Amino acid sequence: MTRTRAKKPPVEPGLIPAPGGLLDWRDASRFDRWQDRPCALCDQPTPMRSHTGEPVHKSCAESWITANPTEARLGRFASDVQAGRRRGDDQA
């Protein structure tokens, strides 16, 4: 008998931060522990992935949102959906 793993669905996008704001990327699927790929914005290697699987540094994505606020509303980079978030559980 063989077990098949159910493929985890992609991260559901949450809120897009205001220009200058920080993305909240806590989901483990944001990090590829096996392979660094070139960031879509700066071409430097990164294990980070957007909710669509695009390789990108979190800081590069935040800078892109600040520089492109109109396009950012289309949701290229977004925070993770936060279910049951507790008070005082902020990311710095």
N, CA, C and O atoms as a GROMACS GRO file, in nm:
protein
  368
    1MET      N    1   0.085  -0.117   0.000
    1MET     CA    2   0.000   0.000   0.000
    1MET      C    3   0.090   0.125   0.000
    1MET      O    4   0.180   0.136   0.083
    2THR      N    5   0.066   0.214  -0.090
    2THR     CA    6   0.146   0.337  -0.097
    2THR      C    7   0.061   0.454  -0.053
    2THR      O    8  -0.058   0.465  -0.082
    3ARG      N    9   0.127   0.540   0.016
    3ARG     CA   10   0.060   0.662   0.062
    3ARG      C   11   0.091   0.774  -0.036
    3ARG      O   12   0.204   0.786  -0.083
    4THR      N   13  -0.007   0.852  -0.064
    4THR     CA   14   0.017   0.971  -0.147
    4THR      C   15  -0.009   1.092  -0.061
    4THR      O   16  -0.108   1.101   0.011
    5ARG      N   17   0.082   1.184  -0.071
    5ARG     CA   18   0.066   1.308   0.005
    5ARG      C   19  -0.026   1.401  -0.071
    5ARG      O   20  -0.012   1.420  -0.192
    6ALA      N   21  -0.118   1.458   0.000
    6ALA     CA   22  -0.204   1.558  -0.061
    6ALA      C   23  -0.120   1.683  -0.083
    6ALA      O   24  -0.055   1.733   0.008
    7LYS      N   25  -0.123   1.733  -0.204
    7LYS     CA   26  -0.044   1.852  -0.234
    7LYS      C   27  -0.106   1.972  -0.163
    7LYS      O   28  -0.226   1.998  -0.174
    8LYS      N   29  -0.021   2.042  -0.092
    8LYS     CA   30  -0.067   2.159  -0.018
    8LYS      C   31  -0.105   2.269  -0.117
    8LYS      O   32  -0.027   2.299  -0.208
    9PRO      N   33  -0.223   2.330  -0.101
    9PRO     CA   34  -0.260   2.437  -0.193
    9PRO      C   35  -0.166   2.557  -0.178
    9PRO      O   36  -0.107   2.576  -0.072
   10PRO      N   37  -0.154   2.638  -0.284
   10PRO     CA   38  -0.067   2.756  -0.273
   10PRO      C   39  -0.119   2.850  -0.164
   10PRO      O   40  -0.235   2.845  -0.125
   11VAL      N   41  -0.031   2.935  -0.118
   11VAL     CA   42  -0.067   3.031  -0.012
   11VAL      C   43  -0.175   3.125  -0.065
   11VAL      O   44  -0.164   3.180  -0.175
   12GLU      N   45  -0.277   3.141   0.014
   12GLU     CA   46  -0.384   3.234  -0.025
   12GLU      C   47  -0.338   3.375   0.007
   12GLU      O   48  -0.299   3.403   0.120
   13PRO      N   49  -0.344   3.467  -0.091
   13PRO     CA   50  -0.298   3.602  -0.063
   13PRO      C   51  -0.392   3.676   0.032
   13PRO      O   52  -0.513   3.658   0.028
   14GLY      N   53  -0.331   3.756   0.116
   14GLY     CA   54  -0.407   3.839   0.209
   14GLY      C   55  -0.400   3.984   0.168
   14GLY      O   56  -0.420   4.018   0.051
   15LEU      N   57  -0.371   4.070   0.263
   15LEU     CA   58  -0.370   4.214   0.238
   15LEU      C   59  -0.241   4.259   0.169
   15LEU      O   60  -0.134   4.200   0.188
   16ILE      N   61  -0.254   4.362   0.092
   16ILE     CA   62  -0.138   4.428   0.031
   16ILE      C   63  -0.106   4.544   0.122
   16ILE      O   64  -0.191   4.630   0.146
   17PRO      N   65   0.016   4.551   0.175
   17PRO     CA   66   0.048   4.660   0.267
   17PRO      C   67   0.051   4.795   0.196
   17PRO      O   68   0.072   4.802   0.075
   18ALA      N   69   0.031   4.899   0.272
   18ALA     CA   70   0.043   5.034   0.218
   18ALA      C   71   0.188   5.056   0.177
   18ALA      O   72   0.278   4.995   0.234
   19PRO      N   73   0.212   5.142   0.078
   19PRO     CA   74   0.352   5.171   0.040
   19PRO      C   75   0.435   5.205   0.164
   19PRO      O   76   0.395   5.287   0.246
   20GLY      N   77   0.550   5.142   0.177
   20GLY     CA   78   0.635   5.161   0.294
   20GLY      C   79   0.604   5.064   0.407
   20GLY      O   80   0.677   5.059   0.506
   21GLY      N   81   0.494   4.987   0.393
   21GLY     CA   82   0.456   4.891   0.496
   21GLY      C   83   0.529   4.760   0.478
   21GLY      O   84   0.598   4.739   0.378
   22LEU      N   85   0.515   4.673   0.576
   22LEU     CA   86   0.583   4.544   0.574
   22LEU      C   87   0.488   4.431   0.536
   22LEU      O   88   0.372   4.430   0.579
   23LEU      N   89   0.537   4.338   0.457
   23LEU     CA   90   0.462   4.217   0.425
   23LEU      C   91   0.473   4.120   0.542
   23LEU      O   92   0.575   4.116   0.611
   24ASP      N   93   0.369   4.043   0.565
   24ASP     CA   94   0.367   3.942   0.670
   24ASP      C   95   0.372   3.806   0.600
   24ASP      O   96   0.270   3.754   0.557
   25TRP      N   97   0.493   3.750   0.589
   25TRP     CA   98   0.513   3.622   0.521
   25TRP      C   99   0.556   3.519   0.622
   25TRP      O  100   0.675   3.491   0.635
   26ARG      N  101   0.461   3.461   0.695
   26ARG     CA  102   0.493   3.362   0.799
   26ARG      C  103   0.474   3.218   0.753
   26ARG      O  104   0.529   3.127   0.814
   27ASP      N  105   0.398   3.197   0.647
   27ASP     CA  106   0.370   3.062   0.602
   27ASP      C  107   0.500   2.994   0.557
   27ASP      O  108   0.581   3.054   0.487
   28ALA      N  109   0.518   2.869   0.597
   28ALA     CA  110   0.641   2.795   0.565
   28ALA      C  111   0.660   2.776   0.415
   28ALA      O  112   0.773   2.758   0.370
   29SER      N  113   0.551   2.778   0.338
   29SER     CA  114   0.564   2.760   0.194
   29SER      C  115   0.629   2.880   0.125
   29SER      O  116   0.661   2.875   0.006
   30ARG      N  117   0.649   2.987   0.199
   30ARG     CA  118   0.720   3.104   0.145
   30ARG      C  119   0.870   3.078   0.132
   30ARG      O  120   0.941   3.156   0.069
   31PHE      N  121   0.917   2.970   0.191
   31PHE     CA  122   1.060   2.942   0.196
   31PHE      C  123   1.089   2.808   0.129
   31PHE      O  124   1.036   2.706   0.170
   32ASP      N  125   1.173   2.810   0.027
   32ASP     CA  126   1.214   2.687  -0.042
   32ASP      C  127   1.348   2.644   0.018
   32ASP      O  128   1.452   2.700  -0.015
   33ARG      N  129   1.344   2.545   0.104
   33ARG     CA  130   1.467   2.505   0.173
   33ARG      C  131   1.561   2.423   0.085
   33ARG      O  132   1.673   2.393   0.126
   34TRP      N  133   1.518   2.388  -0.035
   34TRP     CA  134   1.600   2.305  -0.124
   34TRP      C  135   1.673   2.383  -0.232
   34TRP      O  136   1.780   2.341  -0.276
   35GLN      N  137   1.617   2.497  -0.275
   35GLN     CA  138   1.677   2.564  -0.390
   35GLN      C  139   1.661   2.715  -0.384
   35GLN      O  140   1.550   2.767  -0.371
   36ASP      N  141   1.775   2.785  -0.394
   36ASP     CA  142   1.771   2.930  -0.412
   36ASP      C  143   1.754   2.956  -0.561
   36ASP      O  144   1.814   2.888  -0.644
   37ARG      N  145   1.674   3.053  -0.593
   37ARG     CA  146   1.656   3.094  -0.733
   37ARG      C  147   1.676   3.245  -0.741
   37ARG      O  148   1.663   3.313  -0.639
   38PRO      N  149   1.707   3.299  -0.857
   38PRO     CA  150   1.729   3.443  -0.869
   38PRO      C  151   1.601   3.522  -0.839
   38PRO      O  152   1.493   3.489  -0.889
   39CYS      N  153   1.615   3.624  -0.757
   39CYS     CA  154   1.503   3.712  -0.724
   39CYS      C  155   1.452   3.776  -0.853
   39CYS      O  156   1.531   3.819  -0.937
   40ALA      N  157   1.320   3.783  -0.867
   40ALA     CA  158   1.259   3.842  -0.986
   40ALA      C  159   1.288   3.991  -0.998
   40ALA      O  160   1.271   4.050  -1.105
   41LEU      N  161   1.330   4.054  -0.888
   41LEU     CA  162   1.352   4.198  -0.890
   41LEU      C  163   1.498   4.239  -0.887
   41LEU      O  164   1.535   4.339  -0.947
   42CYS      N  165   1.584   4.161  -0.818
   42CYS     CA  166   1.726   4.202  -0.806
   42CYS      C  167   1.825   4.100  -0.862
   42CYS      O  168   1.945   4.128  -0.867
   43ASP      N  169   1.778   3.984  -0.903
   43ASP     CA  170   1.859   3.877  -0.961
   43ASP      C  171   1.956   3.810  -0.863
   43ASP      O  172   2.035   3.725  -0.905
   44GLN      N  173   1.953   3.844  -0.735
   44GLN     CA  174   2.037   3.776  -0.634
   44GLN      C  175   1.963   3.650  -0.588
   44GLN      O  176   1.840   3.649  -0.586
   45PRO      N  177   2.034   3.544  -0.551
   45PRO     CA  178   1.969   3.420  -0.508
   45PRO      C  179   1.883   3.440  -0.383
   45PRO      O  180   1.919   3.515  -0.293
   46THR      N  181   1.770   3.371  -0.380
   46THR     CA  182   1.681   3.378  -0.264
   46THR      C  183   1.603   3.248  -0.249
   46THR      O  184   1.563   3.188  -0.349
   47PRO      N  185   1.581   3.205  -0.124
   47PRO     CA  186   1.494   3.090  -0.101
   47PRO      C  187   1.347   3.134  -0.084
   47PRO      O  188   1.258   3.049  -0.075
   48MET      N  189   1.322   3.264  -0.080
   48MET     CA  190   1.187   3.316  -0.056
   48MET      C  191   1.102   3.307  -0.183
   48MET      O  192   1.152   3.318  -0.294
   49ARG      N  193   0.970   3.288  -0.163
   49ARG     CA  194   0.876   3.280  -0.274
   49ARG      C  195   0.752   3.364  -0.242
   49ARG      O  196   0.708   3.371  -0.127
   50SER      N  197   0.697   3.427  -0.345
   50SER     CA  198   0.570   3.500  -0.328
   50SER      C  199   0.457   3.398  -0.319
   50SER      O  200   0.481   3.278  -0.332
   51HIS      N  201   0.334   3.444  -0.298
   51HIS     CA  202   0.221   3.352  -0.290
   51HIS      C  203   0.196   3.280  -0.421
   51HIS      O  204   0.128   3.176  -0.422
   52THR      N  205   0.248   3.331  -0.532
   52THR     CA  206   0.234   3.264  -0.661
   52THR      C  207   0.355   3.178  -0.695
   52THR      O  208   0.360   3.119  -0.802
   53GLY      N  209   0.454   3.171  -0.604
   53GLY     CA  210   0.572   3.090  -0.627
   53GLY      C  211   0.686   3.165  -0.693
   53GLY      O  212   0.790   3.106  -0.724
   54GLU      N  213   0.669   3.294  -0.715
   54GLU     CA  214   0.774   3.376  -0.778
   54GLU      C  215   0.888   3.396  -0.679
   54GLU      O  216   0.864   3.439  -0.566
   55PRO      N  217   1.013   3.366  -0.718
   55PRO     CA  218   1.125   3.389  -0.626
   55PRO      C  219   1.150   3.538  -0.607
   55PRO      O  220   1.172   3.611  -0.703
   56VAL      N  221   1.147   3.582  -0.482
   56VAL     CA  222   1.165   3.725  -0.453
   56VAL      C  223   1.200   3.742  -0.306
   56VAL      O  224   1.143   3.676  -0.219
   57HIS      N  225   1.293   3.832  -0.277
   57HIS     CA  226   1.322   3.868  -0.139
   57HIS      C  227   1.204   3.948  -0.084
   57HIS      O  228   1.142   4.026  -0.156
   58LYS      N  229   1.174   3.928   0.041
   58LYS     CA  230   1.065   4.002   0.106
   58LYS      C  231   1.094   4.152   0.099
   58LYS      O  232   1.003   4.231   0.071
   59SER      N  233   1.217   4.192   0.124
   59SER     CA  234   1.252   4.335   0.121
   59SER      C  235   1.240   4.391  -0.021
   59SER      O  236   1.201   4.507  -0.039
   60CYS      N  237   1.274   4.312  -0.122
   60CYS     CA  238   1.259   4.358  -0.261
   60CYS      C  239   1.111   4.377  -0.294
   60CYS      O  240   1.073   4.476  -0.358
   61ALA      N  241   1.027   4.283  -0.249
   61ALA     CA  242   0.883   4.295  -0.272
   61ALA      C  243   0.826   4.419  -0.203
   61ALA      O  244   0.743   4.490  -0.261
   62GLU      N  245   0.870   4.446  -0.081
   62GLU     CA  246   0.822   4.565  -0.009
   62GLU      C  247   0.867   4.693  -0.080
   62GLU      O  248   0.790   4.789  -0.088
   63SER      N  249   0.989   4.696  -0.130
   63SER     CA  250   1.037   4.813  -0.204
   63SER      C  251   0.959   4.830  -0.334
   63SER      O  252   0.928   4.942  -0.374
   64TRP      N  253   0.928   4.718  -0.401
   64TRP     CA  254   0.851   4.724  -0.525
   64TRP      C  255   0.712   4.781  -0.500
   64TRP      O  256   0.662   4.861  -0.578
   65ILE      N  257   0.649   4.738  -0.390
   65ILE     CA  258   0.516   4.790  -0.355
   65ILE      C  259   0.521   4.942  -0.334
   65ILE      O  260   0.432   5.014  -0.379
   66THR      N  261   0.626   4.989  -0.266
   66THR     CA  262   0.642   5.133  -0.242
   66THR      C  263   0.661   5.209  -0.374
   66THR      O  264   0.605   5.317  -0.392
   67ALA      N  265   0.740   5.152  -0.465
   67ALA     CA  266   0.769   5.219  -0.592
   67ALA      C  267   0.656   5.206  -0.694
   67ALA      O  268   0.647   5.286  -0.787
   68ASN      N  269   0.569   5.105  -0.678
   68ASN     CA  270   0.462   5.079  -0.775
   68ASN      C  271   0.327   5.062  -0.705
   68ASN      O  272   0.267   4.955  -0.716
   69PRO      N  273   0.278   5.164  -0.635
   69PRO     CA  274   0.155   5.146  -0.556
   69PRO      C  275   0.032   5.111  -0.639
   69PRO      O  276  -0.055   5.038  -0.592
   70THR      N  277   0.023   5.161  -0.761
   70THR     CA  278  -0.094   5.130  -0.844
   70THR      C  279  -0.092   4.984  -0.886
   70THR      O  280  -0.193   4.915  -0.872
   71GLU      N  281   0.021   4.936  -0.937
   71GLU     CA  282   0.032   4.797  -0.979
   71GLU      C  283   0.023   4.702  -0.860
   71GLU      O  284  -0.022   4.588  -0.873
   72ALA      N  285   0.065   4.749  -0.743
   72ALA     CA  286   0.063   4.666  -0.622
   72ALA      C  287  -0.080   4.624  -0.588
   72ALA      O  288  -0.101   4.518  -0.530
   73ARG      N  289  -0.176   4.707  -0.622
   73ARG     CA  290  -0.316   4.674  -0.591
   73ARG      C  291  -0.365   4.551  -0.669
   73ARG      O  292  -0.468   4.493  -0.634
   74LEU      N  293  -0.292   4.512  -0.772
   74LEU     CA  294  -0.328   4.392  -0.848
   74LEU      C  295  -0.285   4.265  -0.776
   74LEU      O  296  -0.323   4.154  -0.815
   75GLY      N  297  -0.206   4.281  -0.670
   75GLY     CA  298  -0.173   4.169  -0.582
   75GLY      C  299  -0.054   4.085  -0.621
   75GLY      O  300  -0.048   3.966  -0.587
   76ARG      N  301   0.043   4.142  -0.691
   76ARG     CA  302   0.162   4.064  -0.724
   76ARG      C  303   0.229   4.012  -0.597
   76ARG      O  304   0.269   3.895  -0.590
   77PHE      N  305   0.242   4.097  -0.498
   77PHE     CA  306   0.298   4.058  -0.368
   77PHE      C  307   0.196   4.094  -0.261
   77PHE      O  308   0.146   4.206  -0.257
   78ALA      N  309   0.165   3.998  -0.174
   78ALA     CA  310   0.066   4.022  -0.070
   78ALA      C  311   0.108   3.948   0.056
   78ALA      O  312   0.189   3.855   0.052
   79SER      N  313   0.052   3.991   0.167
   79SER     CA  314   0.077   3.923   0.295
   79SER      C  315   0.000   3.792   0.298
   79SER      O  316  -0.090   3.770   0.216
   80ASP      N  317   0.034   3.706   0.392
   80ASP     CA  318  -0.040   3.583   0.414
   80ASP      C  319  -0.171   3.616   0.484
   80ASP      O  320  -0.180   3.715   0.556
   81VAL      N  321  -0.272   3.533   0.461
   81VAL     CA  322  -0.397   3.546   0.534
   81VAL      C  323  -0.368   3.507   0.678
   81VAL      O  324  -0.307   3.403   0.702
   82GLN      N  325  -0.410   3.587   0.772
   82GLN     CA  326  -0.385   3.559   0.914
   82GLN      C  327  -0.513   3.516   0.982
   82GLN      O  328  -0.599   3.598   1.014
   83ALA      N  329  -0.527   3.386   1.005
   83ALA     CA  330  -0.643   3.334   1.076
   83ALA      C  331  -0.608   3.322   1.223
   83ALA      O  332  -0.504   3.267   1.259
   84GLY      N  333  -0.693   3.374   1.306
   84GLY     CA  334  -0.674   3.361   1.451
   84GLY      C  335  -0.550   3.430   1.504
   84GLY      O  336  -0.485   3.379   1.595
   85ARG      N  337  -0.516   3.543   1.448
   85ARG     CA  338  -0.398   3.614   1.493
   85ARG      C  339  -0.418   3.668   1.633
   85ARG      O  340  -0.525   3.720   1.666
   86ARG      N  341  -0.316   3.656   1.716
   86ARG     CA  342  -0.324   3.700   1.855
   86ARG      C  343  -0.266   3.839   1.871
   86ARG      O  344  -0.176   3.880   1.796
   87ARG      N  345  -0.316   3.911   1.967
   87ARG     CA  346  -0.263   4.043   2.000
   87ARG      C  347  -0.119   4.029   2.047
   87ARG      O  348  -0.086   3.938   2.122
   88GLY      N  349  -0.035   4.119   2.003
   88GLY     CA  350   0.104   4.116   2.044
   88GLY      C  351   0.189   4.021   1.961
   88GLY      O  352   0.306   3.999   1.992
   89ASP      N  353   0.131   3.965   1.856
   89ASP     CA  354   0.201   3.870   1.770
   89ASP      C  355   0.248   3.940   1.643
   89ASP      O  356   0.223   3.894   1.532
   90ASP      N  357   0.315   4.052   1.660
   90ASP     CA  358   0.356   4.134   1.546
   90ASP      C  359   0.493   4.096   1.494
   90ASP      O  360   0.581   4.054   1.570
   91GLN      N  361   0.509   4.112   1.365
   91GLN     CA  362   0.639   4.089   1.301
   91GLN      C  363   0.710   4.221   1.291
   91GLN      O  364   0.650   4.321   1.250
   92ALA      N  365   0.834   4.225   1.326
   92ALA     CA  366   0.908   4.352   1.320
   92ALA      C  367   0.992   4.359   1.196
   92ALA      O  368   1.061   4.458   1.174
   0.00000   0.00000   0.00000
